[in-house]
Amino acid sequence: MSIQFIDMRISLDSTQDTPGVEITSSSQPYVFGDIGLQTASVLPANAGSVRVTLNAYARLQMGITAAPTLVPNATFTISRNGNPIFTTTYQKAVSQTEISYEMAAITAVDFPTASEVMNGLIHYTISVITNYDVTVGARSFSGIAAAGSSF
């Protein structure tokens, strides 16, 4: 069976670095991407072969390192239908004591279950938390789903 393109969605939270969103260790996770991939058109024969590629970008302003034990980091979590499926942490280099700017580019893949696919919608979100003094600038999140036995 050939590849079946299913859906593509984009969540663009900000196209600019300023004003950024300041995140502290006491902040709740900041959700900057929220997409729902429509799967109602998936052929039943393809329900078990759906593959999703997720991409995110965020510009980070990492605060001043306060001590060797307090180095700013940003932890990104991608969730499917409210359940985490991917987590990664960007940490500032310990040797960098001044404010630094990082470009976080994330690519993750997902293999949803056939039952999730047959529900007609798969909901993905991406959030970021920090341990200390991070500002998030321009940020986006996207996903594309396809299915078929040719994978």
Order of alpha helices (4+ residues) and beta strands (2+ residues): beta-beta-beta-beta-beta-beta-beta-alpha-beta-beta
